[in-house]
Amino acid sequence: MLLLLLGIVHLVATPHIAALIRHSVSQGAADNLIPPMLLNHILVGLLLIPLGFLTFYAAPHSARWAQVIFRTTALTVATLPLTLLALMGVRYFDAPLFVVGFLLVVAASVTLLLAAFTRPSTTGSTETARN
């Protein structure tokens, strides 16, 4: 669910970032900076929504395919907070939407890692019937 929320926050933040760019740089620079920013934010926001749904769908299943999806997503999301800090530092933490996004990423990381690697691994009834 947190990935779905993060995707929505990402999309909601997009016009605010475009406005920030327009007010911070010249019109010519804004014309060059806004299109790639829009592409990035819209693409990532839209990709987070199905990723969140797929992870939420796979989480309660014990089948191997579900564990692979859930654990791969958990490990990938867990790299995001450290990657953000390493690449961006803390200079953006005075922007409220950045802080909200960062806290959602941290919460998603912790939640996904705990859920993916601490729950008991049980075999589903269809898997047991096949064996």
VENJOBEL-V890104 format. One record per helix or strand of 3 or more residues. SS is the DSSP state (h for helix, s for strand). FROM is the first residue (numbers start at 1). TO is the last residue. If there is no record, write none. Layout:
ss;from;to
SS;FROM;TO
SS;FROM;TO
//
This chain:
ss;from;to
h;2;24
h;27;59
h;64;78
h;80;88
h;96;118
h;125;130
//
